[in-house]
Structure formats: C-alpha cells, structure tokens
Amino acid sequence: MAIDPSVRATEADLIREAQAGSRTAFDALVRQYDQAVLRLALHLTGSEQDAEDIHQEAFLKAYRYLGNFRFECSFYTWIYRIVTNLCLDLLRRRKSRREDQAVMLDSSGEEIDLLTNVTDQRASANPDRELNRKILAERIREALDKLTPRERMVFELKHYQGLKLRTIGEMLNTTEETAKNTLFRATRKLRTILAELR
Amino acid sequence: MKCELAQETIVMAVYGELPDDKAPEFEQHLAGCERCREEVEAVKALSKVMSLLPIEEPSANLVARSRLRLEEALDAIPRGSWLVRSWRRFGQSIGRLRGAPAAACAVVVASLTVGGVSGFEAGQRSPEVVPAAQTQHPDTDDDSLSDVAYVSSIVQKPNSENVQVVYNRLQPVTVTGSLDDPKIRQLLLLGTRNRLNPNVQDSSVRLLADECRAGHECDDGPVRDALLKALRYDKSATVRLKALEGLQPYVADDVRVRDTVLESLLSDPDPRVRTQAIGLLEPVGADSSVREVLHTVAARDDNPDIRSASRQVLDQIPQVQ
C-alpha cells in the first residue's frame, strides 16, 4: 500500500497529536484504517461478530499502547501487526477447540456435508448457481481452515490482501524468508487438499 | 536452476515476488522444463480457485456498529489531561457532553467545581437534572457552582462586558434498596464508570463482584462486561482483584472471560492479580490457550513465585492426547 509522502507527514502529525492525548486525532487515525481492518478480519474469520471483536480489541490496544509507537515502521504496519496477532490468536483458539463446522442446508432443508465429495454440482445438474457459489466458497474456507494459523495468515495477507512478503514478515514479526517459506508450504497444502476434494 | 529450487521460485513468480535478478535464470529453466511449466499452470490455477472466495466489503451496518462500540469503549477510558481540557472548554460554547448519571451526582459534585464538563456517557434513565431553559428560571444570584452539570450557552450582551451563561445543575438523589433491585444494579453499573471517585468505583465493583460470586443474578451481559472492563482497565489493583473474584464463576463457560483472565496473567503489572488469575485458570487447564499462556508465564514472568505457581498448575494438568 503506497502512501503519498505528504499524506504520511500528515499521518505522523496525527499520531503525535494522538500520543499527546488528542482523542480527535486518534479517531481520525482509526477512520483511516478501520474499514481495512474489518475487511481483513471478516475475510479471515468469516464471522461479522468475530470481525467486530477483533476491530474493537485492535483499536483499543492501539489506543492503549500508542505511546510505544516510535515511528520505526509505518503506522499501517504497526496496526496490522496488532490485528494479525489477534487474528492468529483467534485462529489458534478455533483450531484447538474444534468449533463446529458450518453446516449448509439445501433447498429441502437437508444438511449438506461439505467434506464429502459432491458428485455433480454443476449448473446442468443444479440450476441454483447461488448455492453452487456458496458451496464452493465453503469448500475453499474448509481448505483454508486446514492450514496452520500462520500459514493461513500468510496466505491471506499475500493472496487476498496483496501485501508484499517483506511487509508480511514485518507484520508477523518474522523475516521475509520465513514468510516466503510459509507461503510455499501453504500453497502446497492447499493444492493437496483441493485435489482430494475433487 | 534445478527443478527443486524452481518449484519454490514458481510460487514467488506467480505472486509477483520474484527478484529481478532471478528472473532470467528462472525463465531459462522454464523454457527447457515442461514439468516446471506445468507446475506454473497448476499454481496459477490454484490462485484462480482461491480467488473464488470473494473479499467482501464490510457492510455499512458492521462498520457503524464497530465504530460505535469502539467509541463507547474509548469514552469509558480515563484520559489524561481531561481536567485541563475542561478548563479550556468552560469558557467556550458547549463541548461534547452526554449528561451525567444520577447515581454519580453526589460524588461528581465536588469534582465538577473545576469546570463542569463531563465525559460520562448518557445515563439510560432520564437524568435527574432540571435544565435551566425548561424551568424558565430567571437570573439567579446563586454563587454556588458546586452542582454545575454543564454550560449550555454563553451569550455576550452587545457593547457590554456582561455575559449571560446558561448552565444545567445536578440534583443529588439518594436511593436505598436491595442489591437485587434492578435499579440499584443499574446504579452500581454506572458507579463502576466513575473515574473521579475511586471509592465509588471500588464499592460498585466490589458489590457487583460479590453478587456474582454468590451466584445472584449475574448472568446478564452488562454486569459481566463491567467486571471485564474493570479487570482490564482499572488503575487500582484492588479493584482488578475484586473484578477477578466476581468473574471466577464464568471462566469455565465464557470464553471472553477466560481470554481476559489470560490477558491479565500475561500483562497485569500487579503480581497479586497475576497470582489470582492462575488460580482462576487452574480448573480450565485443558484449554490449550491456557496451557500456552501458563508455559509462557512459567518461563518469562518476572516474579519467581508466579513462575513457580504456573509450573505447578501445568504439572497438575493431565496429559492431553
């Protein structure tokens, strides 16, 4: 995400004002990033409630620890570091607690088991394209859920959010090389998982 | 370039991360390796499939809800120098104000002598404030400003040094009732937000926490939220300890409570709070997040007793298959 230097100067001023106690300045900072944060959290978690909780926790932490921000990285990276850590915590909790899988219902109210092979969901057999789209989206989510939280996060930030691996490394407090290896593992796993679902 | 290296490079190339200096070697390898060319197509196909999970823009409702909730939470946090800003705002037109809860009137009065601008959230009941405008109160010679709620209007009379100020006054109200009385509960909840008088805040949290420990009608969200907030943000360790006590019955069933207690164990500055948090988490040691935090605390806490206590709890947890 390229930031105009003049905009960055303005943002630096806002940050300093917020650090000095200006709530207005902090609110302005929030407005710059909150939709992007919600978009990331929503796509990662698939849940509006979880996205809202992550939004809340992230900006409250940012407010609480803003004094620790020393301009060593961009504010964007700093806030995303907070958000990604919260998302990782949630993904880890989900994985360990084995939350119930989302269950989809077909038009007659019968459950569709998303993990079994569906023999033919193409348009000629089932004209409900919206249902097909949802089933496919759920399949993809199922595949993503099988990644480790870190693999999932790196894949999300690279594939869906379009960030550079170097930035992803900074956000996840690791190196670009590690992020690269994680992406490679994630793509390998996804290919295997999706091949098994065919 | 060998195929093994090329395989990793393919992912980088498809995702636009191939360094410029590696590109010629990579292209050369592809030109002579059908297997790697197929691999490129396979990775591109994966990328296409994964893109079928669309990124949805957060709905306007979600954005609005999130912003409002954040605003409420930020309003509840004490802000340094708000007193200074109060002095500044006293001489200007009305600032941002939402009213004062009646329950806090008596203790707010003393502090409002400094300027009368409050950051409190709007009370949910109609305030016990009589606005000057509604009573059409004539100019008063009352010198006492100890019960000023807020200044609502300042008008300078033309060609004069006289200024007309309209302000709203607080009327302290006393109520007596049982801790089970919903009105008393609501007032206690408002009392937990009183940053100006730690005694009121302390008493409110203590009473609500005791009610929760005793199992008296504490399943509703606002009471638990108030205790969670006190545990996270209160400056007094005594209040945070009390909040922990009140939350103890919910650690097993409420993930939010458990996660907040975990946060306290990791980051509360007071060792008594961290110690008590360990005690609350002991029954839920089967939760891997709890074990993870206990491991971290056992290795890194500054306090040796806390490190030891964490290790003891970990040792007592049955091995998880």
Interface residues (C-beta under 8 A of the other chain):
Chain A: G21 R23 F26 D27 V30 D34 Q35 L38 R39 L42 H43 E48 A51 E52 H55 Q56 F59 L60 Y63 D89 R92 R93 S96 R97 R133 L136 A137 I140 R141 L144 F155 K158 H159 Y160 K164 L165 K180 L183 F184 T187 L190 R191 L194
Chain B: E8 V11 M12 Y15 E17 A42 V43 L46 S47 V49 M50 S51 L52 L53 P54 I55 E56 E57 P58 S59 L62 V63 R65 S66 R67 R69 L70 E71 A73 L74 I77 R79 G80 S81 V255 D259 D287 S288 S289 E292
